Amino acid sequence: MSSQAKDINFQTDSFVEKLKRRQISGSYQVALETCQLLMKFVAATRWTHIDQLIVQIRLLGKRLESAQPREFSCGNVIRRVLALIRDEAHEDNNNNNQQTQNTTDSNNGPMISSMFSLLSITAEKSEQEPQSKARYHDLKSAIIQGIKDLIDEISSIDEGIESMAIDLIHDNEILLTPTPDSQTVLKFLLKAAKQKRKFTVLVTENYPNGTEKAHSFVKELTKAKIDTVLIPDSHVFAVMSRVGKVIVGARSVFANGGTVSTAGVAAVCECAKEYKTPVFTVAGLYKLSPTYPFDVENLIEIGNSGKVIKFSESELFHNTDVTNPLFDYIPPEHIDIYITNIGGFAPSFIYRIVLDNYKNEDVYLS
């Protein structure tokens, strides 16, 4: 085994352990780290045919997904890169077939009239053989460049979303966000404030898991001179009649238009539906997943129950199961528009965006 292969194996093992231990978390950070690992993996892996590379990346993707099944952006990036490889291979095959056809047509023109002509044709074929290695080298370079472009896309994802803030947020409007842990929502609101929009933001406390993040979120908005009010989660229904829009940050968006977000968002969306308040979900393209949420309960991660009820008070609740879900699943009928870095789309149109960025062969990596 070469030193380069040993190095990439070490980096892969290290990344898997970090995922398992939650040393890397958050859709944005996980997506960037996965892209960096894939770029090194493609550069270090030896393969003679594109199918071999696809198989190895699928095995890597399965291993990463198994390490942390609910970090959906990791699997999404793997599938985006697989789609990129398949597109590059398809284009390369078309170009190669075209060159072969042209060579065949030119060889069929003159007849072999002597032994010298036969030897000259054999010499031409032997000169074309090294071009195959060069072709695979070019293909690898194209794949690595495609991954670099994907990294640039993810790094600048918020810029495309922020550009839509001026059109969606109006003066003297009251907004509500139940996802104070979303940096995309924070930047979206800050961008609107820079455009001289005066509005009020209601931020849910996100008890018990995100209270500290909610306070930090409110401080950031206050620094930007945005009128901000921190409200308890139980007050959402009472204030919903005054809210103009609900802004939600997504953890993952599925092909059916549903999404996984912070715990408590499902209840807020139910209230918004009751008052017919529009719900806007902001999500980068890398959060779109080609999978379907057939098993919703398996998508919801359960956290520390001690944050809901102290362990010292557990004797007061006999025969009671206390759970602390970290995420919620929101069905597509509770969301009005998805705001992505390439535009706004209805939940019913998400499948079309998925088809443009993923391949059906890679929906299931196993």
N, C-alpha and C positions, 0 to 999 in steps of 0.2 A: 504494500500500500504506500503510495507517495505521500510526501509531507503535506501537500495541498489537500489530499483526500482526508488525511488524519485531522487536519485543521478544521475542515468543514464539518466533519463528524463531531468534533469537540464543540464547535459552535452550535450545532443542532441540538446536541445533548444539553448544553447550557441553556438554550432557549426553551426547550421543553421543561426543564426543571423550574425556570423562572415563571412559566405559565402555570405550572402546578402549584407553586407557592404563592401565586398572585403578586410576584415581584414586578411583573408587567401587567398592567390593567388599563382599562379604558379603550374604547374602539379606535381612537385616533392613534394612540401610542402603539397598540398591538398591530395595527395595519402597517404602520411605517416599519416596525421591527421585522415583521414578516416579509415585507418587500426587500429589505436589506439582506435578510437571510436567503431569500430566493435568488437574488442577484449573485451572491457568492456561491450558492449551490449550483446554479447553471454554469458559472464560470469554471468551477472545480470538477464537475461531473464529466466523465468520459462516456461518450456515446457515438455510435456509428450510424444510427438511424433515429429519426425524430420520435418514433414510437417508443424507443427505449427511454428517452428523456421524459416523455409524458408519463410512462409507467412509474419512473422513479419519483417524479414530483407528486403523483397521486399517492404513492406510499408515504411520502413526507407529509402531505396534507392530511392523510388519515391519522398519522401519528400526532400531529399538532392539534387536530380537532379532538382526539382522545385525551390529550393532556388537559384541555380546558374546553369542554363542549359548549359552554355558554358564552365564550368569547367569539361571537359570530363573525366579526370582521376578519379574523384569521382565516377561516374557511372561505370567506368571500374573496379575499385577495388571492388565495391559492387558485380558485376557480377563474378569476380574472386573468391570471397569468397563463393558465392552461388554455383559455380561449385565445389569448394572444399567440401562444405557441402554435395552436392549430391553424390560426389564420395565416401566420408566417409560413407554415409548412404547406398549406394549400396554395399560397401564392408562389412559393418556390417550386412546387410540383408543376404548376401551370407554366411557369417560365422554362422549366427543364423540358417539359413535354414539347413546348413550342420550339426550343432549340433542337431537340431530337428530330422533330418533324422537318425542320429546315435542313438539318444535316442529311436526313434520309432522302429528301427531295433532291438535294444537290448530288448525293452519291448515285442516285438512280439515273442522273442525266447522262454522264459519259459511260460507255461500256468499257470493261476491262479487256484491253487488247493485247496485253503482254504481261509477263511475269514481273517486270519492273513496276507496272501499274498496281499489281496486287500487293507488292512489297510497300509501295508508297502509301496505300490505303491503310495497311496494317500499322505503319509508322504513325499515321495520323491518329489512329485509335489509341495507340500507346501514349501519345502526347496528351490525349483528352482525359486519361485516367487520373492524373494528379489534380485536375480541375474539380473532381468530386470532393476531395479533401478541402479545397479552397471554398467550395460551395457550402459545405457544412460549417466551415469557419465563419463565412459570411452570415449563415443562418444563426449561429450562436451570437454573433455580434448584434444582429437585428433583435434577437430576443432580449439580450441584456439592455439594449437601448430602449426597448419597449417597457421593461421594468423600471428603468430610470424615468421614463415619461409618466409612468403610473405613480412613482414617488412624488414627482413634481405636481401631479394632479391632486394627490392627497394632501400635500403640504399647502397648496393654495386653495383648498376646498372651500374655506370660509369666505374667500373673496367673492366667489360667484354667488353665494347665498346672501352675503351682505348687500350686494348690488340691488337685490329685490326689496330691501327693507323700506326704501323711500316710497315704493308704490303700494305697499301693503299696510303701512302704519300711517294713520292720519292724525291731524292736530286734535288735542283735547280728547283723545281716546283712552279708554281704560282697558289695559291688557292684563291677562292673568297667565302665569306660567307655573306649572306644578313640577318643573324639572330644573331646580336651581343648580344641579350638578352638571348641566350641559354647557360647555364652553361655546358651542355653536350658537345657542340661544343668547348667551351673554353678548357675544360679538354682534349678533343680529340686532339686538336692542341698542347697543352702543353706537352702531353705525347709523341707526335711525335718529339718535339724539344728535349726532354730528351734522345731520342734514337739517338742523333747526326745527325738528319736530318736538312739540310739547305734548307729552302723554304721561299717563300714570301706570305703574306696573304693580300688580298684586302678586306677591310671591308666597306660595304655601310653605309652611314650616318643614314639611317632609319628615315628620317624626316617625320612627325613632332613628332612622339610619342616616338621614342627610341634614340634620339640624345645623351642624357646624357649616356645612357647605351653603346652606340657605342664608345664614348670617353673612358669610363671606360674599355671596352673590349680591345681597342687598347693599353691602358696603361699596362694592364696585359700581353699582348703578348710582348710588348716592354721590360718589366722587364725580361722576359724569353729569351731576345736577339733574338727574331724572327723579321725579317724584315716585317714591317706592314705599310700599306698605307690606310688612311681613304679617301674614295672617295664619291662624291655626288651620289645620286640614279640615276640621269640622265646620268651618265657616264658609266653605266654598259654595254650598247651595244657597246660602243667604245672600251672598254678594254677586252671584252669577247674573242676576237680572240687570246689573249695571255694567257688566263686562261686554266689551265690543268684540274681542277676539281672544282665543286661548292659544298660546304658543307653546308647543311641546317639542322637546328634544327626543330623538329616537336612538335606541341602542342598535336595533336591527329592523329592517323593513323586508317583509316576505313578499313572495310573488303574488299572493292573493290581495295585497294591499294592507294587510294587518301589520302591526308593529309591536315590538317589545320595548318598553320604556321603564322609567323609575316606578317603584311601588307607589300607589296612590293615584296614578294618572288615569287609570280605568274609571275610578269613581268620579274624577273631575270631568272626564269626557261624557259620562252618563248625565251629569248635571247640565253640561253644555247642550246635550241633545234635547233635554227637557225644555230648555229655554231657547232652543234653536240658535245657539251661539256658535259661530264658525270655529272649527278647530284646525289650526295650521301646524303641521309637523315639519320641522327642519331636519334634514338629513343629507349628508354627503353621498355621492354615488357609490362609494365603497361600502356603505352600509346596506345597500340593496342586495338581497340574497335570492338565489333561484329556487330555494327550498320552500316547502309549504308547511305551515304549522299544524300538522295532523294531530300531534300529541301536545296540546297546549300546556298541560301540567308539567311536562318534562322540560319546558322552556323556562319555567319559573324557578329561580334559585332561592333556597331557604337560608336565611342568615341566623345570627345569634338570637335565640329566644330570650336571653337574659336582658336584652335591651327593651323588651316589652314588659316583662315582669322580672323583678330581681329574684335571683335564686334564693335569697334569704326569706322571700315571701312565698315560695312555691308551696309550702305546707298549707297555705290558705286555699289553694285550688286543687282539691283532690280529684283524681280521675278526669283531669282537664288537659287537653292537648293545646299547647301554645305554640304558634308558628309565627315566624317573622319573614314574610316574602320580601325579597329585594327588588323584584321586577314585577311588572304587570303586562299582560297581553291586551292590546286594544284592537278590536275587530275593525275591518275597513269601513263599515257603515257608521262608525263614530268619528271618522276623520274626513274632513272636507278637501284639503289640498296638501300635497307633499311639496315642500320647497326644497329643491336640490340645487346643486351648483350648475346644472344645465337647464334650469327652468322649473316652473310649477306644474304639477300633474295631479290629476284625480287618482284616487286609489285604484279605480278600475283600469287605469292605463299603466300601472306599474309593471304588469307582466310584459308589456311591449318594450319597456326600457330594459328589463331583465333579458329578454331575447336578444337585444342588441349588444349586450355585454358579456353574456355567458353562453356556453354550449350545453345542449341537452345531455351529452355524453358525460359531463362532469358534475351533474347535479348530485349524484351519490359517488363519493370517492372510494367507498369500499367495494 
